[in-house]
Amino acid sequence: MSTTLAAAEDRSDHAGRSAVRTLLRLWPYVRPVRVRLFTAALVAVVASCTGLVIPLVLKWLVDGPVADRDTRGIWLGALYLLLLGFAEALLFGLRRWLVARPLSRVEADMRADLYRHLQRLPVAFHDRWASGQLLSRGTTDLMLLRMFLAFPLTFLLVNGVTILVGVIIMLVQDWTLGLVILGPAIPVVIMCALFERRYAEVARQAQDQVGDLTTVVEESVLGIRIVKGFGRHRSQARAFRELTRTLRGTELAKARLLAAIWAVIVTLPELAIGAALVLGTIQVADGGLSAGTLVAFLSTALALRWPVDSIGFLLAMSQEAATATERYFEVMDAEPESADAAPAAPAAPAGAGGLRFHDVRFRYPDAPSDAPPVLDRVDLHIRPGETMALVGATGTGKTTLTALIPRLHEVTSGRITLDGEDITAMPRQALRELVAVAFEEPTLFSATVGENVLMGAGDSAGEQELDRALAVAQADFAHALPQGTATQVGEQGLSLSGGQRQRLALARAVVGRPRFLVLDDPLSALDVHTEAAVEAALRRVLAETTALVVAHRPSTVLLADRVALLSGGRIAAVGTHQELLRTNAEYAHLMSGADRAEEAKEAEKAEEAKELEADR
């Protein structure tokens, strides 16, 4: 629901914008294919106007060959009608061929731009938006836009021209009957204006609800183990059913609006045609109008039924397309991370190499202005080639601190330097090539093991680097998988255990031999024996880099040269593990609790091993 609120905030910026102005934002995507689209529209106009020639041929046929009983003339008139019908069908087929390929290109370009833009948006944006909402914008909304460009956009023009030409033809035939036909025009226009405004609101509501529904489905699929493990499938089904009922109600509201406008648009013109038929018949009987003219007039009026009847759903599709355009540009208008470097900061003093935090403060962008900062005046220096362990109670901001280094979040004040250079003075791409990160929650993609690991290296990395990284992370299990490192790990890597996923994430962090390494509790999911093996291999890697390691266990802390204690958003103490145990009560308390937890974990592992041995 936070996404719905975020969307509502973005919608407020678009309040008052007309559908036409919104749809005009599509022009940069349409411009490269404008020639084919304009040609298709012209062909459709010619095809539609060709259909209006048919009533004129009928007039000639009735007043001429039929009245004169000229059989040859009747056959000639039939041939003319056949040729006109064939030409109309051919032209409409040509129009469809002209728009098919360019519009698929427009949709593909918009989808590619959306995906590229999503990669450049800051983490704070993704924290606010549910992935289901973003997914619906990249699929359902773009499909609506392609359909609009292929059909309603063209036929709003075509039908408008057809109605105008048809009305002129009818007025030329008999202006009194023409005025009768034009009688419903004013009430129809008023109803269309009312319909457009109301339908726009309901269409937006429905498309947002589709996004919410997509979010629920995605979360249920990704969290299926939790749903099943806690027996929550019934409550999840109820929540989904409530959302579908809400969406159904909104769709029914759309249907009622469409039915109302259609009733008006269909009924009033039909009444006008009936009145024109009665008056025209009287005029023919009185000799004031030829039978051919009446036939041509009524045929023209009937030919205009489709252009008039279609106004309702063409307006509806246009409003849905305008809503889809608005939703698309809500994301595209979000400010991306700047790729360029900021102005250079003042030079760092001598001896400021390595990784250094200078009076850093951080508050989340969405936090109230009076809320205390998560990090407050953090000063910390990790010397070149040193490994620093970061320790603190849960919720003290350790993960937030590590996210500031690759600029996943921007510092509120203060600065961070790498070897004396302010990270805001570096292009983001260059910064993230220097810094490798392994997060506490390992994320793997639906790709092979090798592709997941080599994501942390340059394009030139190969099998040798892959094997080295797997060895460091004690992830040699990858070679025993069905296709080795070419094995697909599946969505989120859930086909692997938590420890296996964490080791692959660690391998991804070290594969590129980064100058700076940030590890957020990288060994939390490992058993004691695997952890010891990983630590032994990791020591060689840490000796070649400058590293900050978030640690909760004494065994991980012992990897570091020094330890920093984070408390109350500040660095409370810095020293070696033994020094802090002797001089800092808070640190000693944290480590004693970690020791007990580690002992319990070892006992649990031993008990499990005994049970397995007994089963054998």
N, C-alpha and C positions, 0 to 999 in steps of 0.2 A: 504493500500500500504506500510505502514511502515513494515509490516510483510514480504512483498516481499523483501524489502531492507535488513531486518535482515537475511532472508534466503540466500540472495545473499552474505552477508558477511560470513555466515557460509560455503557456498559453496566454497568460495575461499580457505578455508582450505583443501578442498577435491580435488582441481584442480590437474589433473595429475594422480589421483588414478584410476587404471584400474577397470573394472567391476568385474574381478575375485577377486582382493584384497578387493573390497567393499563387495562382497557377502560372503567372508570368515569370515566377522564379525558376520555372523549368526551362526557360529559354536557352540558357547556356548549354544545356544538354541536347536540346532540340536543334539548335543552330547548325551543327555539322550535317544534319540530315534534312535541313529545311527544304532543299530543292525537291527531294522526293516527296516530302509531305505536302508541299504546296501543289506539286504536280498531281498527287493523288486527290487532293481536295478539288482541283480544277476538273479532273476527270469525273469525279463524283457529281459535281455541279452540272457538267455537260450531260451525264447519264440521266440525272433527275429531270433536267429540262427536256431531254429527248422524250421522256415519258409524257411530258405536257403537250407534245406535238400530236400525240395519238388522238386526243379529243378533237383537234382541228381536222384531222383526217376523217374522223367519224362524221363531223359536220358536212364535209364535202361529200362523203359517201351517202349520207341520208338525203341531203338536199339535191344531189346530182344523180348518180347511177341508180340508187334505190327508188327515188321519185320517178325517174325516167324509165325504170325497168331495164336498165342497161346491164346485161349479164357480164359483158366484158369489163365494164367499169367496176362492177362489184368485185370481180376476181383481182383486178388491178389494185383496188383499195385494200383487199385482204393481203395482197403481197406487200403493200406499203406497211401495213400494221405488223406483219411478220418481221420485216426487215428492221422496223423501229424497235420491236421487242428484243430481237437478237442483238442489235447495237447496244441497247440499254444494259442487257445482261453482260455483254462483253466488256463494256466500260466499267461496270461495278466489279467484275472479276479482275480487271487491270488495276483498279484502285487497291484491292486487297493485296495483290502481288507487290505493288509499289511500297506499301507500308510495313509488310511483314518483317523484312530483314532489318531496315533501319530502326524500327521500334524495339526489336530484340537487342540491338546494339545500345540504344538509349538506356534500357533497363539494366543491361550488363555494366555499363559505365557508371550508372548511379549506384549500383550495388557495390562495385569495386571502390568507388570514392567513399562510400559509407564505411566499408570495412577498413580502408586505409585511415580514415579519420578516427575511427574507434581506437586504432592502435596508438594514435598520437594524443588522445585525450588523457588528462591526468587521472591518477588513481582516485582522487576525490570524486570525480564524475562517476566512475564505475561503482564507487561505494554507495552513491545515491540512487543509481538506476538498476532495476532488476534486469537480468539478461533476457527474460522473456519479452519485456517491452522492446528492447533493442532488436531482438530477433523478429518480432512482428513488423517492425519498421523496415527491416531488410528483406522481408518475404511478402507478406500480405499487402502491405502498403505499396510496394513497388509493382506488384502484380496489378493492383487497382490503377496505378498510373499508366502502365502499359496499355491496359484495356481502354482507359480514357483517351489516350493519344491515338489509339487505333480506330475507335468508333465514335464516342460522343463528341470529341473535339471537331472531327470532320463533319459530322452530321448536324451539329448545331449550326454550322455555316451553310451546309448543303440544304438543310430543311428550311433555314431562314430565307435563302435565295429562292428556293422552290415555292414557298408560300407567297413571297413577293411577286414573282413572275406569274404564278397561278392567279392571284388576285387581280393583277393587271389584265390578264387574258379574260377573266370573268367580267370585269368592268367594261372592257371593250365589247364583249358579246352583248351584255345588257346591264347598264349601270344600276337600274332599280333592283334587279335580282342580286347584283353584286353587293349593294348596300345591305340587303337582307342577310347575306352570308357573313358580312363584316360585323353584324350586330353583336355577337358574343365576344368580340375581341377585347373590349374593355374589362368585363368581369373576369375573363381568362387571365389577362395580364395581372390584375390585382391579386387573384388567387395564387398565381405563380410566384409573385413577390412574397406573399405571406408564407407560402410553402417553402421557398428557398431558405428563409431565415430559420424557420423551425426545424427543417430537415437537417440543416448544417449542425445544429446543436445535438440532435439525436445521433447523427452519423458519427460525430466526434466521440460521443459517449460510447457507442458500440465498438469503435475501433480501439479505444482505451481498454474496454472490457475484454476484448480479444487478447490484448497484450497481457492483462492480468491472468487470463486463463492459460496462456502459453507459459507464463512464469510458474504457475501451480503445477502444470504437467511436467515441466523441466525439473523442478525441484523434487517432485515425487519420484521421477525416474532416477535422478542422480542420488537421491536419498532412500532408495528402495530398501537398503539393508536396515536403516533406522526404522522405516515404516513397518517392515515385517518383524524386526527384532522386538519392537515394543507393541506389536499387535495393533497398530494405528490405521490399518487399511480402511476400516469402516469410517473413522472420523475424517480421514483424507477424502474418501469417496463422498461423504456428506458435504464437506467444504467445496469439493469440485462441483457437486450437484447444485449447490446454492449459487455458485458463480454462473453455471450454465443456465439456471433459471433466470438469473438477473439479465444475462445476455439475451436469452429468449424473449424476455419482456421488452427489452430495448429494440430487438429486431421486429417484434410485433408492432411496436409503436411506429417504427419506420414503415412497416407494411400498411398500417392504418393511414398514415399521412399520404403515402403513395396512392392508396386506393381512393382517398378523398379527392386528391388533385386529378387523378385519372377520371373519376366520375364526372367532375366538372368539365374537363377538357374533352371528354368523349360525348357527354350528353348535350351540351349547349350547341356544338357544331352540328350534331345530328338533327336537333330541332330546327336549326337554321336551314339545313339542306331540305328537310321536310317542308318547311314554309316556302322555300324557293321552288320546290317541285309543284306545290299547289298553285302558287302565283304564276309560274311559267306555263303550266297546263292551261290555266284560264287564258293567258295571253295567246297561246297557240290556237285555242278554240276560237278566240275573237279575231284571229288573223294578224295580230300585232307582232307575232314572233314565229319564226320558222321552226319546224320540228327539228331540223338539223342543228339549229342554234341552241335549242333547249337541250338536246342530247349532248352537244359539245360542252355546254355550261355545266350540266350535271356530272358529266364525265370528269371535267376539270375539278369540280368540287370533291368528287369521290377520290380523285388522284391525290388531293391534298389531305385526305383523312389520315394517312400514315404520318406525313410530316407533322400534322397538328397533334395527333394522338401520342406521338413519341416525345413530345415536349416534356411530359411529366417524368419519364424515367431517364431521359437525357439530362434533365436538371438534377435528378437524384444522383446519377453517376458522376456528374460534374462536381456536386457538393462532396461526395465521397472522395473524389480525386483531390479536391482542394484540401480536405481534411488530411488525406494521406500526404500531400505535399507539405502541409504545415507540420505534421508529425516528423517527417523526414528532415526538414530543415531545423526543427528543434534540436536535433542531435548535431547536424552539420554546423549550426551556429554556435555551438559550445566552443569555448576558447581552448585550443589544443596547447600542449606543452610547446614552448618555444624551442625551435631547433638551433637557433643561433646563440652564440655566447653573449652574456651580458657585458656591459662595460667593465674593463679590468679593475679589480679591487687594488687597494694600496699594497705595495710589496710587503711580503711577510718578513719578520726579523730573522736574523741568522739563527740556525739551529732549529728552524720550524719545519724540517722535513718530516716525512711520514704522513700520518693522518691526524688532523688536529681539529677540535671543536673550539671555537672562539666565542664565548659568551652566548651560546645558542639558546634561543627560546622557541617554543613551538606550541601553537594552539590550532586545533582542527578548524578549517574554514567555516564549517557549519555550527561551531560551538557558540553559545551566547557570549556576547562581548565581556560580560562580567565574570565568566567562568575562569577559574585558574588555569594557567597553561599546563599542558602535559609535561613539557620540559621547561625548566626555568634556569637560565644562566648556567648552562652546562659548559664547563671547561675541561677538556681532556686531550692529552697528547699521547699518541701511539707512535713510538719512534720507528724509523725505517728498519725493517726486518724484524720488528718485535711482534709478538702475539699478545694481545690484551684480552682477558676474559671480562665480560660484563655480567655482573651478578646483581640481583635485586628481587624483591618480593613480586608476586603476581600483580600486574596492573601498574607497575611503576614507570612504564614507558620504554622498556628495553627494545621491543620490536619496532616501536616508533622511531627510536634513535637510529636503529640500523637502516630504516627506510629513508632517512634523510640523506644518507651518503650517496646512493645512486640517483637522488632527486626524485624518488617516487612521491615524496611530499616536499614542499618548499619550506625552509625555515621561516618563522615569523620575524625573527631578528637574529643578529649575530651572523657568523659565517663558518663554513667548513672548508678546510684546505687540504689538498693532497700534494705532498712535497712542496708546500709553500704556495701553491696556486689555488685561488678560490674556485670552488667547483662551479659557481655560477658564471665564471669567466670562460668555462669550457663548453664547447658544443656537447649536447647531451649524448650524442652517439660516441664521441671520443671519451667522455666520462665513463660510459657504461662498458667501453672496451677495456678500461683500466680496472674497473671494479667488478668482481664476480660475487654473486649472492646465492646462498642456499637458505631457503626459508624453512621455518619449523614445520609448516604444513606442505609436504612435497606435492607439486602439481606436475603431472605427466600428461602428454598429449596423445591423441589417437594416431600414433605413428610407431615406428620400430624403436627398439631399445637404443640402437645406434643413433638414430636421428634425434631422439630425446636427449641423449648425452652430448652429442656434437653440437647441439644448439648453443652450448656455452663456449664454443671455439669459433675461430674464423673459418671461412669457406674452404681454406686449403687443408684443414685438419683431416687426417685419415685414420686408418686402422691402428697405426702405432700409437697415436695420441689416445684413441678410444680405449685400447687395451691397457695403457698406463693408468688412465683415469679410473677404469673399472677395478684395477688392482689396488689403487690407493683407497678406494671406497669399499674394498672387500665385496665387490659386486660381481665376482667371477661366476656367480650363479647364472648370469646372462648367457654365458657360452653353453650352458646345459639346457637352455630353453629349446622348444621344438625346432625353430629355425635359427638358433643362436641369437646374435645381436640383430638379426633381421626379423625377429619375432615382433608382431604387432602387440603392443601392451594393452590396447583397448581404451575406451573412454575413461579419463581420469586415472588410468593405470590401475583400475580396481581389480584386474585379474591377478595383480601381484599383492604380496603382503605389505603391511605398513612399513616394516623394516626394509624390505626390498625397494620400495618406492623411495624411501629416505636415502638409501645408499646410491640409487641412480641419480637423485637430485644432488647429492654431494659430488658424485663423479662429474656431473654437468658443471658444477661450480669450479672444479679444479682442472678440467680438461684443457682450458686455454692458458694455463700457467699465468694467472692474473698477477699484476703488481700489488693489488689490494684485494683482500678476501674478507667477506662479511658472512659469518655463519650464525644463523639464529637457531641455537639448540639443535645442532645437526644430527645428534646421536640419540635423541630421546626415545625412538622406537626400537632401538637395538637391544638384543640381550647382552648380558655381561661379557661373554666370551667374544662375540662379534665386535662389541664396542672396543675391547682391548686390542683386537687385531686392527681395527680401523684407526684407532689412536696411534698405534705404532707406525703405520704407514703415513698417517696424516702429519706426524711430526716432521717428516722429511719435506713435505710440501710447505708446511708453515715456516720452515727454516729459510725458504726462498722467497717469502712474501711478507707483506705487512698485513696483519690480520686482526679483526675484532670478532670475538666469539662470544655469543650469548650462552651462558652456562647455568644449569640448575643443579648439576651433580659434581661432587668433588673430583671424580675421575676426569671430567671434561675441563674443570678448572686447572688441573695439573698440566694440561697441554700448554698453558699460557706462561709467559715470562712474568707478567704482572696481572693484578686483578683490580677492577674498578667497581665500587659498590654504588649502585644507583638507588637513591632513596628520596622520596618526596619530589621527584622531578629533577634532582640535582645529583652531582657526583659527591657522595658523602665521604669517600675514602679511596685512596689508591695505594697499592703496595703488593708485596708478594702474598701468596696464599698463607704462609706461616705467619707473616707479620700481622696480617689482618685478623687471623685467628687469635693472636695474642692481644691485639690492641683495640679491636672493634667488636663490641658485644652483639650488634645487629648481624654482622657478617658471621660471627661464630654461631649465632642462633640459626641462621639460614643453613649453614653447612651441617650443623648437627641434625637438623630435620632432614636434610638431603641424605645424610649418612643412614639414618634410620629407614628412609624410603628405599634406599639402595639395598640395604640388608634384607628388607622385606621382599624386594623384587628377586634378589638372589635366592632366597628361601623358596619363593613361589616357583622359580624355574627349576630348582632342585626337586621339589615335590612333583612337578609335572614330569620330570625325567624319570623319577621312580615309578610313577603311574604307567608311563609308557613301557618301562622295562617289565613291570608286572603283567601288562597286557600281552607282551610277547611270550 
